[in-house]
Amino acid sequence: MKSFLRQTAEHLITQHGFDELREVAIVMPSQRGALYLKTQLAQLGERPFLSPKIMTIEEFALQMTDSELMDPISLLMEAFASFKEVDQQVDFDRFVSWGQLMLKDFDVLDLYLVDPVQLFSFLSEAKSLERWGQEYGEDHPEKFITENTKAYFQLYDHLLEVYLRLKSRLESLGLVYRGMAYRRLVENLEKGIALTKNFKKIYFVGFNALSKAEEEIIRLLLKQGLAETLWDADEYYVKNKFHRAGNWLRNYAHPASQDYLARGPFLWMGKHLLEDPKKVQILGVANPSAQIYVAMEAIRQWAYTNGDQEQVALVLGDESLLDQVTQYIGEFKDRLNITMGFSIKKTQVFSLITLWWELTQRGIDGRFPMSHFMKLWNHPLVQVYVKYWSKQNPIVDSEWLQSKLGTDSLYVSFETIKAINIPLLHHVLVNVESDFSEILGHIKGFINQILRAYPANEWDEEAQAIQQAFDVCETLETSIQDRFPISFKSGKILLMQLLQQQKLTFEGPDHSSRTLHVMGLLETRTLDFDRVIILSLNEGSLPGTRKRESLIPTDIANMSYFSLPTFTQADAVTSYHFYRLLQRAQEVILCYVQPSEKSNIKEMSRFIKQIRFDWKKKNPNLILEEPILQLGQPKVQREEHVNRIEKTGDMRQKIKDGLQKRGLSASSVSMLMTCSMKYYFSQIVGLRDEKQSDDDMGADVFGTWIHKVLEIIDSEIIEKFQGNLDQVDWNDKINHLDDYLNQAIREIEKEKGLFELEKGFNYVLKEVAKTILENYLQASPQWESQAIELLVVEGSLETMVNISVDGETWPVKIKGRIDRMDRLGTNTIRIIDYKTGKVEQKDLKIGEDLMSELTSEDIKEKLFQLWLYKFLLGSELLKPSEERVDYLKQIQAENILIQPGIISFRNLGPKVLTENIEFSENQPLVAFLKESEQLVSHWVQRLIDPLAPFEKTANLEDCQYCDFKGICHREV
């Protein structure tokens, strides 16, 4: 079957012959289409000839106006400078997050020839309130003009002035952005200004869904007799007024339409989708990766049946599949042409730069967390450098580095790193307060050291990615040179945005002769294939999501007066590309991923449903199949997931060792009952989750923050007032809460890294923390009439209990961490635990008796915690005074009452939540401790019971936030 570009090439030769083609210009949607049109012309050539000028419409607009495109970062800088002239208060840290959005809107306004004065005045405060007033029947909408509404509309009031100033600045520099060039070309044509180069004919080939500027350019050139349009259209969607794929072409093809874009009969209108024989298979698979196996098998079968000279397209609806496809498609390398770019975000250099930012951001007080530093050191690209460095220096490896840094250190100082004298590491010793130009210089130096170390004979795509990342840094450095200072945060955003936009291109010899093409849907424009496979044909992929990023509200964009593009137009464009791709294909496989409760994959694409219920009815020669997919059994038997671990003799010894070293705590007993497998991983194996750093603090950091503030306040009271609460000026503490919160977070940041508190979600959490603490500090001084003396904050207690197990004596450690211990009156010692979550009295309620509650399968963790505190304190007080912890040495143990309690910041009404912790009424302390040892014995016996193996919990909800759900294969 003749392809569209073959048909186009024949038409051009028929109209002009080979000698006249040099005087012809051809404008196409993409560079790829231009390349293949040249190939078709060359194949038809009887002798050497000069090719016509073939270009994209963007290149055409730039060349015909003699304009030069400005690079994106320089454009952003000019936009900020323009905004600064209008509003001196604008902050670059904030501007960088929405400045790109503003520039995108400016570009669209010019592409669609919207009058900026009309649009921005329409968005202004007065006009908006007037519209709202009319809509809701308000006669005097001006009464709604308040300080808040003025602040809301201030941005829109500035946009017109910024737009005009930016265009003026660019004109003075002789530069443009894309839409600006399009509008300029329209204005030139309207004024009768000649194009910068004369052509005998200009052909616009294979377009659809043109912007208003593009339409007007073509229309004005048609009127001058210079242009001709060649369309790739099919009656199936053009003559069906309800089919979105034909939304634009219906008007372009109709002579009576004001949007008519032709000089005569519409070239061309086919009936391929209505009449040609086609075989279409629709396949649903369980997960995205399974689609790749389907595609590989189909390509093999087609090659076996039809040979490898047929044109085959593998179209990825979800372009993130490319990295998986490249792992399997190597067997077809001799015919392979990957036209998609491979995102740098998927490469090792991107992860390395991300780690560099993470480590640099966590440099506090001249030191880094050791774990973050070693993560950077062990990165594969750093190890490439280490291997290179070791050739000229003594062996440098992780063991050598650890010997220099110290094996037990949690932090490593800048001085220590500098003393090691490895040039690469000098580029991580960065002060985040420095100007971004200096910081960028360190990133460049860091990347360059690795680039120079990369072996020349091993230069590969990863090395190319490193080179590309280095080039991006140089581009950014040039763009910000001699401009205003840029902060660490803004510079990071700029650089990472640039890197994420970069793609590695797949290069090879003679791509025009390749027959297997891996591409995205947009890259198929004007191209035709014998056989097509489309993957990820799900809503959200094809067509894409309905997310719209713009400062212009959708209801205004949709108004016929402006007619700016929204997701509706985007869906229609995708529909056209999809059906155009199917026009000349003989065989098509459409693959989608079946949605499930555990994935965020959406339902099958609406295109599949259209094929089932519409296309099948209209083309009698269409064979539509929906086979049930059965993948072959893998040769290697799949590893079974371990669901239980039996308590053998070796396991008993591990449990014994764990009880002696780690001991029992309230949380570990609760863990044992909730999920004994989790207990095994945490308490027996000693695994722990290495938390990923995050700019937003999580619930764990928030709770630590509240505790740290109270620790600071309570410590001050002990130091200044010997712990006497009645001497404290609580109003002063409340008035200085901001200072306490800042001091606390600085201490937390030494371990957790930096948190920006003045913006975003962290700012909200700071205000919540301040409210919680203020409520507590206002209420708690009135809770007790007796004097309170603080004894210790953030203390700890532990004791050893000897338990008889099958004739052996097992030492079991019992331990607990104390938020606060105080003396109430003269003879009551309280151990108080602060809880940022909500705790109620029912969580501490004792039913039949204490022993039953504490040995229950459905154990109350908070009640167990109160027992634990009383047991630990009681055990400590029975020791001779000289053997006790320091803060209890002066306590007279006789007649002391022990009262463990909980303060719940989300339930301050009950004050200190407590319960009468005893196994029998008026039980002496010695008897309580004796019976408590029986409780410990119960849990030890429960732990080693061979009939109760370590098992995964049956309640999947408990797995949601578990650190070990990945090990258990319970990602929920």
DOBA-653690 format. One record per residue (C-alpha): residue number from 1; residue in one letter; x, y, z. Coordinates in steps of 0.5 Angstrom, whole numbers. Layout:
% residues N
n:res:X:Y:Z
NUM:A:X:Y:Z
...
***
This chain:
% residues 972
n:res:X:Y:Z
1:M:0:0:0
2:K:3:7:-2
3:S:4:11:4
4:F:2:18:5
5:L:9:21:4
6:R:10:17:-2
7:Q:4:20:-5
8:T:6:27:-3
9:A:13:26:-6
10:E:10:23:-13
11:H:5:29:-13
12:L:11:34:-12
13:I:15:31:-18
14:T:9:31:-22
15:Q:7:38:-20
16:H:14:41:-21
17:G:19:36:-24
18:F:26:35:-21
19:D:29:41:-24
20:E:24:46:-20
21:L:24:43:-14
22:R:30:47:-11
23:E:25:53:-11
24:V:20:49:-7
25:A:19:50:0
26:I:15:44:4
27:V:13:45:11
28:M:12:39:16
29:P:9:38:23
30:S:16:34:25
31:Q:23:33:23
32:R:22:26:23
33:G:17:27:17
34:A:22:31:13
35:L:27:26:14
36:Y:23:21:11
37:L:20:25:5
38:K:27:26:3
39:T:28:19:3
40:Q:22:18:-1
41:L:24:24:-6
42:A:31:20:-7
43:Q:28:14:-9
44:L:24:17:-14
45:G:29:21:-17
46:E:32:19:-24
47:R:38:23:-23
48:P:41:27:-18
49:F:37:33:-16
50:L:37:39:-11
51:S:32:38:-6
52:P:27:42:-4
53:K:27:46:3
54:I:24:42:8
55:M:23:45:15
56:T:18:45:21
57:I:13:50:22
58:E:17:53:27
59:E:23:53:23
60:F:19:57:18
61:A:16:62:22
62:L:23:64:25
63:Q:27:64:18
64:M:21:68:15
65:T:22:73:20
66:D:29:73:21
67:S:28:71:28
68:E:33:67:33
69:L:30:63:39
70:M:32:65:46
71:D:34:59:50
72:P:29:57:56
73:I:33:59:62
74:S:35:66:59
75:L:28:67:57
76:L:26:66:64
77:M:31:71:67
78:E:29:76:62
79:A:21:75:65
80:F:23:75:72
81:A:27:82:70
82:S:21:84:67
83:F:16:82:73
84:K:21:86:77
85:E:20:92:74
86:V:13:92:75
87:D:13:89:82
88:Q:19:90:86
89:Q:17:85:92
90:V:17:79:87
91:D:21:74:90
92:F:25:69:85
93:D:24:63:90
94:R:17:64:89
95:F:17:66:81
96:V:21:60:79
97:S:16:56:81
98:W:10:59:77
99:G:15:63:72
100:Q:15:58:67
101:L:7:57:67
102:M:7:64:65
103:L:11:64:60
104:K:8:58:57
105:D:1:62:57
106:F:5:68:54
107:D:7:63:48
108:V:0:60:47
109:L:-3:67:47
110:D:1:69:41
111:L:0:62:38
112:Y:-8:63:38
113:L:-7:71:36
114:V:-11:73:43
115:D:-11:80:44
116:P:-7:81:51
117:V:-10:87:53
118:Q:-17:84:52
119:L:-15:78:56
120:F:-12:81:62
121:S:-17:86:63
122:F:-22:81:63
123:L:-18:77:68
124:S:-17:84:72
125:E:-20:85:79
126:A:-26:90:77
127:K:-28:86:70
128:S:-28:79:74
129:L:-32:82:80
130:E:-37:85:75
131:R:-38:78:71
132:W:-39:75:78
133:G:-44:80:80
134:Q:-48:79:73
135:E:-48:72:74
136:Y:-51:72:81
137:G:-55:78:80
138:E:-51:83:84
139:D:-52:90:82
140:H:-46:93:86
141:P:-41:88:85
142:E:-36:93:87
143:K:-37:92:94
144:F:-33:86:94
145:I:-27:89:92
146:T:-23:88:99
147:E:-16:88:101
148:N:-16:80:100
149:T:-19:80:93
150:K:-14:86:91
151:A:-8:81:93
152:Y:-12:75:89
153:F:-12:79:83
154:Q:-6:83:83
155:L:-2:78:79
156:Y:-7:78:73
157:D:-6:86:74
158:H:1:85:73
159:L:1:80:67
160:L:-1:85:61
161:E:5:90:63
162:V:10:84:64
163:Y:8:81:57
164:L:9:88:54
165:R:16:89:57
166:L:18:82:56
167:K:17:83:48
168:S:20:90:48
169:R:26:87:52
170:L:27:81:47
171:E:26:85:41
172:S:32:90:43
173:L:36:83:44
174:G:34:81:37
175:L:31:75:40
176:V:24:71:40
177:Y:20:66:44
178:R:16:61:39
179:G:9:64:39
180:M:12:71:38
181:A:15:69:32
182:Y:9:66:29
183:R:5:72:31
184:R:10:77:28
185:L:10:73:21
186:V:2:74:21
187:E:3:81:22
188:N:8:81:17
189:L:4:78:12
190:E:-2:82:14
191:K:2:88:12
192:G:4:85:6
193:I:11:85:8
194:A:15:80:4
195:L:18:73:6
196:T:25:73:8
197:K:26:68:2
198:N:22:67:-4
199:F:19:61:-6
200:K:15:59:-12
201:K:11:54:-8
202:I:10:53:-1
203:Y:7:46:1
204:F:4:45:8
205:V:4:37:9
206:G:0:33:14
207:F:-2:38:19
208:N:-8:38:23
209:A:-11:42:29
210:L:-7:48:27
211:S:-7:54:32
212:K:-10:60:30
213:A:-3:63:28
214:E:-1:57:24
215:E:-8:57:20
216:E:-8:65:19
217:I:-1:64:16
218:I:-3:59:11
219:R:-9:62:10
220:L:-6:69:8
221:L:-1:65:4
222:L:-6:61:0
223:K:-9:68:-2
224:Q:-3:70:-5
225:G:-2:64:-9
226:L:4:62:-6
227:A:1:56:-1
228:E:-2:49:-2
229:T:-4:44:3
230:L:-4:37:3
231:W:-8:33:8
232:D:-8:26:11
233:A:-15:25:12
234:D:-20:19:12
235:E:-27:19:11
236:Y:-29:15:17
237:Y:-27:21:22
238:V:-28:27:17
239:K:-35:26:15
240:N:-37:23:22
241:K:-39:30:25
242:F:-39:26:32
243:H:-32:24:31
244:R:-27:28:35
245:A:-21:26:30
246:G:-24:30:25
247:N:-26:36:29
248:W:-21:41:25
249:L:-20:37:18
250:R:-28:38:17
251:N:-27:45:17
252:Y:-21:45:13
253:A:-24:41:8
254:H:-31:45:7
255:P:-31:51:2
256:A:-36:54:6
257:S:-33:54:12
258:Q:-29:60:15
259:D:-23:56:17
260:Y:-23:53:10
261:L:-15:52:8
262:A:-15:49:1
263:R:-14:52:-6
264:G:-19:47:-9
265:P:-21:40:-8
266:F:-19:37:-1
267:L:-12:33:-2
268:W:-13:28:0
269:M:-19:24:3
270:G:-18:17:3
271:K:-23:11:5
272:H:-18:6:9
273:L:-21:6:15
274:L:-28:4:12
275:E:-26:-1:6
276:D:-19:-4:7
277:P:-18:-11:10
278:K:-15:-10:17
279:K:-14:-15:23
280:V:-14:-12:30
281:Q:-13:-15:36
282:I:-14:-13:43
283:L:-10:-16:49
284:G:-11:-14:56
285:V:-5:-16:61
286:A:-4:-16:68
287:N:1:-11:69
288:P:5:-6:64
289:S:11:-11:64
290:A:7:-16:61
291:Q:6:-12:55
292:I:13:-12:53
293:Y:13:-20:52
294:V:7:-19:48
295:A:10:-14:43
296:M:17:-18:43
297:E:13:-25:41
298:A:9:-21:36
299:I:15:-18:32
300:R:18:-25:32
301:Q:12:-28:29
302:W:11:-23:24
303:A:19:-23:22
304:Y:18:-31:21
305:T:12:-30:17
306:N:13:-24:13
307:G:20:-23:13
308:D:24:-17:16
309:Q:23:-12:11
310:E:16:-10:13
311:Q:15:-3:17
312:V:13:-5:24
313:A:12:1:29
314:L:12:-1:37
315:V:8:5:40
316:L:9:7:47
317:G:3:10:50
318:D:7:10:57
319:E:14:13:55
320:S:17:11:61
321:L:16:3:59
322:L:22:5:54
323:D:28:3:59
324:Q:24:-4:60
325:V:23:-5:52
326:T:31:-3:51
327:Q:33:-9:56
328:Y:29:-14:51
329:I:29:-11:44
330:G:36:-12:43
331:E:35:-19:39
332:F:32:-14:33
333:K:38:-9:33
334:D:40:-10:26
335:R:33:-7:24
336:L:32:-3:30
337:N:31:5:30
338:I:29:8:37
339:T:26:15:35
340:M:24:16:42
341:G:29:20:47
342:F:31:16:53
343:S:30:21:59
344:I:36:23:63
345:K:32:22:69
346:K:33:14:68
347:T:40:15:68
348:Q:46:14:74
349:V:48:21:73
350:F:41:24:75
351:S:41:20:81
352:L:48:22:83
353:I:46:29:82
354:T:40:28:86
355:L:45:25:92
356:W:49:31:91
357:W:44:35:93
358:E:41:31:98
359:L:48:31:102
360:T:50:38:101
361:Q:43:40:104
362:R:44:36:110
363:G:51:39:111
364:I:50:43:118
365:D:55:46:123
366:G:61:43:118
367:R:59:36:118
368:F:55:31:114
369:P:51:25:116
370:M:55:19:115
371:S:50:14:112
372:H:48:20:107
373:F:56:21:105
374:M:57:13:104
375:K:51:13:100
376:L:54:18:95
377:W:61:15:96
378:N:58:8:94
379:H:54:10:88
380:P:57:7:81
381:L:59:13:78
382:V:63:15:84
383:Q:66:8:84
384:V:68:9:77
385:Y:72:15:79
386:V:75:11:85
387:K:78:6:80
388:Y:81:11:76
389:W:84:15:82
390:S:87:8:85
391:K:91:7:79
392:Q:95:13:81
393:N:94:13:89
394:P:94:8:94
395:I:88:3:94
396:V:82:7:95
397:D:76:3:97
398:S:70:3:102
399:E:74:0:107
400:W:80:5:107
401:L:75:10:107
402:Q:72:8:113
403:S:79:7:116
404:K:80:14:115
405:L:73:17:117
406:G:72:12:123
407:T:67:6:124
408:D:63:8:129
409:S:61:15:127
410:L:54:18:126
411:Y:57:24:122
412:V:63:26:118
413:S:66:33:119
414:F:68:37:113
415:E:75:38:116
416:T:76:30:115
417:I:74:30:108
418:K:78:35:106
419:A:84:32:110
420:I:83:25:105
421:N:85:30:99
422:I:81:26:94
423:P:79:32:89
424:L:72:29:87
425:L:70:30:95
426:H:72:37:95
427:H:66:39:91
428:V:61:36:96
429:L:64:41:101
430:V:59:47:99
431:N:56:52:104
432:V:49:52:102
433:E:49:60:103
434:S:53:61:98
435:D:51:64:91
436:F:48:59:86
437:S:54:61:81
438:E:59:58:86
439:I:55:52:88
440:L:54:51:80
441:G:61:51:80
442:H:62:45:85
443:I:57:41:81
444:K:60:42:75
445:G:67:40:78
446:F:64:34:81
447:I:61:32:74
448:N:67:33:70
449:Q:72:29:75
450:I:68:23:74
451:L:67:25:66
452:R:75:25:66
453:A:76:19:70
454:Y:71:15:65
455:P:75:10:61
456:A:75:12:53
457:N:75:5:51
458:E:68:4:55
459:W:65:10:53
460:D:57:9:53
461:E:50:12:53
462:E:52:13:61
463:A:58:17:59
464:Q:54:21:54
465:A:49:22:59
466:I:55:25:64
467:Q:57:29:58
468:Q:50:32:57
469:A:49:33:64
470:F:56:37:64
471:D:53:41:58
472:V:47:43:62
473:C:51:46:68
474:E:55:50:63
475:T:48:52:59
476:L:45:54:66
477:E:52:58:68
478:T:52:62:62
479:S:45:64:63
480:I:45:66:70
481:Q:52:70:69
482:D:52:77:71
483:R:45:77:74
484:F:42:77:80
485:P:44:72:86
486:I:40:66:86
487:S:39:62:92
488:F:41:55:93
489:K:33:52:93
490:S:32:56:86
491:G:38:54:83
492:K:37:47:85
493:I:30:47:82
494:L:32:51:75
495:L:38:45:74
496:M:33:39:76
497:Q:28:42:71
498:L:33:43:66
499:L:36:36:67
500:Q:29:33:67
501:Q:28:36:60
502:Q:34:32:57
503:K:34:26:53
504:L:39:21:50
505:T:38:20:43
506:F:39:13:40
507:E:44:14:34
508:G:46:9:29
509:P:48:8:21
510:D:42:9:16
511:H:36:10:20
512:S:32:11:14
513:S:33:4:12
514:R:31:1:19
515:T:24:-3:19
516:L:23:-4:27
517:H:21:3:30
518:V:20:4:37
519:M:17:11:38
520:G:11:15:42
521:L:5:17:39
522:L:7:24:37
523:E:13:22:33
524:T:8:18:28
525:R:6:24:25
526:T:6:23:17
527:L:9:16:18
528:D:6:10:16
529:F:7:2:18
530:D:5:-4:15
531:R:4:-7:22
532:V:3:-3:29
533:I:3:-5:36
534:I:1:0:41
535:L:2:-1:49
536:S:-1:2:55
537:L:-8:4:51
538:N:-11:6:58
539:E:-14:12:60
540:G:-9:17:63
541:S:-4:15:57
542:L:-8:15:51
543:P:-11:19:51
544:G:-7:23:57
545:T:-9:26:63
546:R:-14:32:63
547:K:-9:36:67
548:R:-8:43:65
549:E:-3:47:67
550:S:-4:55:66
551:L:-5:61:70
552:I:-12:62:65
553:P:-18:59:68
554:T:-21:54:64
555:D:-28:57:64
556:I:-24:63:60
557:A:-20:59:56
558:N:-26:56:53
559:M:-30:62:52
560:S:-31:63:44
561:Y:-28:70:44
562:F:-21:67:46
563:S:-22:60:44
564:L:-15:57:48
565:P:-14:50:48
566:T:-16:46:54
567:F:-16:38:55
568:T:-22:37:50
569:Q:-18:39:44
570:A:-12:35:47
571:D:-16:29:47
572:A:-18:31:40
573:V:-11:31:37
574:T:-9:25:40
575:S:-15:21:37
576:Y:-13:24:30
577:H:-6:21:31
578:F:-9:15:33
579:Y:-13:13:28
580:R:-9:16:22
581:L:-4:11:25
582:L:-9:6:23
583:Q:-11:8:16
584:R:-6:4:12
585:A:-3:-1:17
586:Q:-5:-8:15
587:E:-5:-11:22
588:V:-5:-8:29
589:I:-4:-10:36
590:L:-7:-6:42
591:C:-5:-8:49
592:Y:-8:-5:55
593:V:-7:-6:62
594:Q:-12:-9:66
595:P:-14:-4:72
596:S:-14:-7:79
597:E:-15:-5:87
598:K:-8:-5:88
599:S:-5:0:82
600:N:-7:7:80
601:I:-8:4:73
602:K:-14:7:70
603:E:-19:3:65
604:M:-18:1:58
605:S:-18:7:53
606:R:-24:10:50
607:F:-21:8:43
608:I:-22:1:44
609:K:-29:2:46
610:Q:-30:6:40
611:I:-27:1:35
612:R:-31:-5:38
613:F:-38:-1:38
614:D:-37:4:32
615:W:-31:2:27
616:K:-32:-5:27
617:K:-39:-4:24
618:K:-37:1:19
619:N:-31:-3:16
620:P:-34:-10:14
621:N:-27:-12:12
622:L:-24:-11:19
623:I:-23:-17:23
624:L:-23:-16:30
625:E:-20:-21:35
626:E:-20:-21:43
627:P:-16:-27:45
628:I:-15:-29:52
629:L:-7:-28:53
630:Q:-3:-34:56
631:L:4:-33:57
632:G:8:-39:57
633:Q:11:-42:64
634:P:18:-39:66
635:K:24:-45:65
636:V:26:-43:72
637:Q:21:-44:78
638:R:19:-38:81
639:E:21:-37:88
640:E:16:-38:93
641:H:15:-32:98
642:V:16:-35:106
643:N:10:-34:110
644:R:12:-37:116
645:I:19:-38:120
646:E:19:-44:125
647:K:22:-44:132
648:T:28:-49:131
649:G:33:-50:136
650:D:38:-45:133
651:M:32:-40:133
652:R:31:-41:140
653:Q:38:-39:141
654:K:37:-33:137
655:I:31:-31:141
656:K:35:-32:147
657:D:40:-27:145
658:G:35:-22:143
659:L:32:-22:149
660:Q:38:-21:153
661:K:41:-16:148
662:R:35:-12:146
663:G:30:-14:151
664:L:22:-13:152
665:S:19:-7:151
666:A:11:-5:150
667:S:12:-4:143
668:S:16:-10:142
669:V:10:-14:145
670:S:5:-10:141
671:M:9:-12:135
672:L:9:-19:137
673:M:2:-19:137
674:T:0:-15:131
675:C:5:-19:126
676:S:10:-24:129
677:M:14:-24:122
678:K:15:-16:124
679:Y:18:-18:131
680:Y:22:-23:127
681:F:25:-18:122
682:S:26:-12:128
683:Q:28:-16:134
684:I:31:-22:132
685:V:35:-20:125
686:G:35:-13:127
687:L:33:-10:121
688:R:31:-3:121
689:D:28:1:115
690:E:33:7:113
691:K:28:13:112
692:Q:29:16:105
693:S:30:24:106
694:D:24:28:105
695:D:23:36:104
696:D:17:35:108
697:M:17:32:115
698:G:13:26:116
699:A:9:24:123
700:D:15:21:126
701:V:19:28:125
702:F:13:32:127
703:G:12:28:134
704:T:20:28:135
705:W:19:36:134
706:I:14:36:140
707:H:18:32:144
708:K:24:36:143
709:V:21:43:145
710:L:18:40:151
711:E:25:37:153
712:I:28:44:152
713:I:23:47:156
714:D:23:42:162
715:S:31:42:162
716:E:31:49:163
717:I:26:48:169
718:I:31:43:172
719:E:37:48:171
720:K:34:54:173
721:F:29:53:178
722:Q:31:46:180
723:G:25:43:177
724:N:20:47:181
725:L:14:48:176
726:D:11:53:181
727:Q:17:58:180
728:V:16:58:172
729:D:13:64:168
730:W:9:60:163
731:N:7:66:159
732:D:14:67:158
733:K:15:60:155
734:I:9:61:151
735:N:11:68:148
736:H:18:64:146
737:L:15:58:143
738:D:18:60:136
739:D:25:60:139
740:Y:24:54:142
741:L:21:51:136
742:N:27:53:132
743:Q:32:51:137
744:A:29:44:137
745:I:28:43:129
746:R:36:45:129
747:E:38:40:133
748:I:33:35:129
749:E:36:37:123
750:K:43:35:125
751:E:40:28:124
752:K:34:28:119
753:G:37:34:115
754:L:34:41:113
755:F:27:43:113
756:E:24:49:110
757:L:19:52:115
758:E:17:58:112
759:K:13:55:106
760:G:9:49:104
761:F:7:44:108
762:N:12:44:114
763:Y:9:51:115
764:V:3:48:117
765:L:6:43:121
766:K:10:49:125
767:E:3:52:126
768:V:0:46:129
769:A:6:44:133
770:K:5:51:136
771:T:-2:51:137
772:I:-1:44:141
773:L:4:47:145
774:E:1:53:147
775:N:-6:49:149
776:Y:-2:45:153
777:L:3:50:157
778:Q:-3:54:158
779:A:-7:48:161
780:S:-2:44:165
781:P:0:49:170
782:Q:-8:49:173
783:W:-8:41:173
784:E:-5:40:180
785:S:-6:43:187
786:Q:0:40:190
787:A:7:42:188
788:I:11:39:182
789:E:18:38:182
790:L:22:35:175
791:L:27:30:177
792:V:29:28:169
793:V:27:29:162
794:E:29:24:157
795:G:31:19:162
796:S:32:11:161
797:L:31:5:166
798:E:32:-2:165
799:T:33:-8:169
800:M:34:-15:168
801:V:29:-21:170
802:N:32:-28:170
803:I:26:-33:167
804:S:27:-40:168
805:V:26:-44:161
806:D:26:-51:161
807:G:31:-52:166
808:E:35:-46:164
809:T:36:-39:166
810:W:35:-34:161
811:P:37:-26:163
812:V:31:-22:160
813:K:32:-14:159
814:I:26:-10:161
815:K:27:-3:158
816:G:24:4:157
817:R:25:11:155
818:I:22:16:160
819:D:20:23:157
820:R:19:26:164
821:M:19:24:171
822:D:17:28:177
823:R:15:28:184
824:L:8:30:186
825:G:7:33:193
826:T:12:29:197
827:N:11:22:196
828:T:8:21:189
829:I:13:19:183
830:R:10:20:176
831:I:13:17:170
832:I:10:21:164
833:D:10:19:157
834:Y:8:25:152
835:K:3:23:146
836:T:2:27:140
837:G:-3:22:138
838:K:-10:21:141
839:V:-10:17:147
840:E:-17:16:151
841:Q:-18:13:158
842:K:-21:7:154
843:D:-14:5:152
844:L:-12:4:159
845:K:-19:1:162
846:I:-17:-6:166
847:G:-23:-11:165
848:E:-23:-17:169
849:D:-16:-16:172
850:L:-9:-13:170
851:M:-6:-20:169
852:S:-11:-22:164
853:E:-11:-15:160
854:L:-3:-16:159
855:T:-3:-23:157
856:S:-9:-22:152
857:E:-8:-23:145
858:D:-11:-17:143
859:I:-6:-13:148
860:K:-7:-6:150
861:E:0:-3:148
862:K:-1:4:152
863:L:-4:0:158
864:F:2:-5:158
865:Q:7:1:157
866:L:4:4:164
867:W:5:-3:167
868:L:12:-3:164
869:Y:14:4:167
870:K:12:2:174
871:F:15:-4:174
872:L:22:-1:172
873:L:21:5:177
874:G:19:0:182
875:S:25:-5:181
876:E:30:1:181
877:L:27:4:188
878:L:28:-3:191
879:K:36:-2:190
880:P:40:1:195
881:S:41:8:194
882:E:48:8:191
883:E:46:3:186
884:R:40:7:183
885:V:41:12:177
886:D:43:19:179
887:Y:36:22:179
888:L:33:17:184
889:K:39:17:189
890:Q:36:22:194
891:I:29:19:194
892:Q:27:15:200
893:A:23:9:197
894:E:19:8:203
895:N:12:10:202
896:I:13:12:195
897:L:7:12:191
898:I:9:10:183
899:Q:4:13:178
900:P:5:12:171
901:G:1:16:166
902:I:0:19:159
903:I:-1:26:157
904:S:-5:26:150
905:F:-4:33:147
906:R:-10:31:142
907:N:-14:30:149
908:L:-12:35:154
909:G:-19:34:158
910:P:-17:28:162
911:K:-11:32:164
912:V:-6:26:166
913:L:-9:19:163
914:T:-7:14:169
915:E:-10:7:171
916:N:-9:4:178
917:I:-3:-1:176
918:E:-4:-7:181
919:F:-5:-15:180
920:S:-9:-15:186
921:E:-12:-9:191
922:N:-7:-5:195
923:Q:-2:-10:193
924:P:5:-8:196
925:L:11:-6:191
926:V:15:-13:192
927:A:9:-17:191
928:F:7:-13:185
929:L:14:-14:182
930:K:14:-21:183
931:E:8:-22:180
932:S:11:-18:174
933:E:16:-23:173
934:Q:11:-28:172
935:L:8:-23:166
936:V:15:-23:163
937:S:15:-31:164
938:H:9:-31:160
939:W:11:-27:154
940:V:18:-31:154
941:Q:14:-37:153
942:R:9:-34:148
943:L:15:-32:144
944:I:19:-39:144
945:D:13:-43:143
946:P:14:-48:137
947:L:7:-48:136
948:A:7:-41:134
949:P:12:-40:129
950:F:13:-33:126
951:E:8:-31:121
952:K:5:-25:117
953:T:-1:-22:119
954:A:-7:-23:116
955:N:-9:-16:117
956:L:-7:-13:110
957:E:-8:-6:113
958:D:-3:-7:118
959:C:2:-8:113
960:Q:1:-1:110
961:Y:6:3:114
962:C:10:-3:116
963:D:18:-2:114
964:F:18:-9:112
965:K:12:-10:107
966:G:17:-10:101
967:I:21:-16:104
968:C:14:-19:105
969:H:12:-18:98
970:R:6:-14:101
971:E:6:-7:98
972:V:-1:-5:99
***
